[in-house]
């Protein structure tokens, strides 16, 4: 390793020189070294792809029950983390209706949109946190310090939309696991030493201030227990009995409004199930997420979104905010194949 570093430094000094007399020289050396290493990474990835092979599987191959014949080799280029990569791979074709062509090597590597997984992951870790223009500028400053082979805004948008679609599929599978298979939700990166409190409220009419307040509190605690235990219908029965009682005649319209609300939303109030699965039931987390997860990235000045673009970015933001972008990204790679 020492000899390799020494050789790299000799090549660096030959290309950029190395003379440090003040802080300006030190900064320039570090920046030049970054540019040099990115160029080295670009060349190294070219060697990696040449070492992978070309995906040739013989004169004939089968895919999904169809027979494909080898046509020849075709060269393409794609965006890698350090820059453009050019490589040659085998091309197969099926002339039947619905057949078309295929590149076995591209399918093996999960390459569909002419970029590597590493490029997509690291670029998304920038674009998922800041506006696209700023994100691309910062990404290019690090991974394209020589200012060449830049990734366009359109390309970046397409990459995020593609990843967001895969993440959405992953989320749907997780939801099925939770609700259909009763799989308990595990906390991601739980926060220690901090307590979060969610508070909501309901309204009660006062009659005989002190007595009524005590009575209201007593009912509130009992009704809350009912709802936590999933006894929404029993709770509604109590409200209906009060609505029809002579003592509550003056409050019937108010009570009917409350009854309508709970009746319309009772399918969303399976609190016993949600709590058993460790799902949040308060509004505090979602209200905070609207501001920090969505608004903090997607409602900045002058921003507008297509539905597909917004859905994709929302999935990316959820992964980033949950501290699980990397495992989520890895779990979706097979969806790109």
C-alpha positions, 0 to 999 in steps of 0.5 A: 500500500505504501508503494502504491501511495508513493506512486500515486503521489509521484503521478500527482506531482507530475500533473499538478506540482506540489509546493506548499508555503501558505494556507492558499497553497494547502487548499489548492493542493487538497482541491487538486488532489480531489480532482486527481483522485476523481479522475483516477476513480473514473479510470479505475471504474473503466477497468472494473467494467472491462474486467466484468466481461461482456455478457456473452452467453453463447450464440443462442440464449433463452429469456422468459421462454423466448429464444434470443440470438447473438447479434454482436457487441455494442458499446455504450456509456453511462454515468458512474460516480466519478464520471462517464464509463464506456464499455462493450457488451453482447447484444441479443435479439428476438424477431418475434412479436414482443421479443426485441433486444436485450443486453444480458450484462446490463440486466445482470448489473441492473443498468436500465437508464445508463447510470450506475447504482453508486452514482444514483445513490450518492446523487440522491443523497444530495438531491433529497436534501436540497433544491436540484440546482444546489444539489447538483452544484455540490455533487459536481464540486465533489465528484466532478471537480474538473467540471467535465461530464456533468449530470444534467438536471433532466437526468437527475430528475429521471433518476429520482423518479425511477428510485422513488417508484422502486421505493414506493413498491418497497413501502407497499410491501412493508405495509402489507407485512404490517397489516396483513401479516401482523408484523410489528414495526421496528423503530429505525434509529430510536432517539435516546434521552428525548421525550416527544409528546403529542397533544390533541383536544376535544370540546365539552360544554360546561354546566355547573363549572366545577362539577361539570369539569370533573365529570368531563374529565372522568368521561374523557379518560374512560372514552380514551380507554375505550378508543385505545381498546378498539371499542369505537362502536361502544363509544358511539353508543354512549354518545347517541344515548346522551344525544337522545337524553332530555338533559342534553337536548340543547346540545343535540346538534353538537353531539350529532356532529361529533357522532358523524365524525367518529362514525365516518372515521371509525375504520381509521380508528383501530387503535388497539391494532395500531398500538399492538404493531407499534404504529403511532396514533397521534397527530404530532408525528405526521404534522411534524413530517408535513413541515420537515419531511415534505415542506423543508424540501418540496415547498421552497420558494418557486418550486412546483412538482409533477405528481410523479416527481412529487411522489418520488421525492416524497419516498426519498425524503421518507428514507432520508428522514428515517435514516434508512436511505442506504438499506432502502436503496440496496433493497430496491436494486433488484427492482432495477434488474 
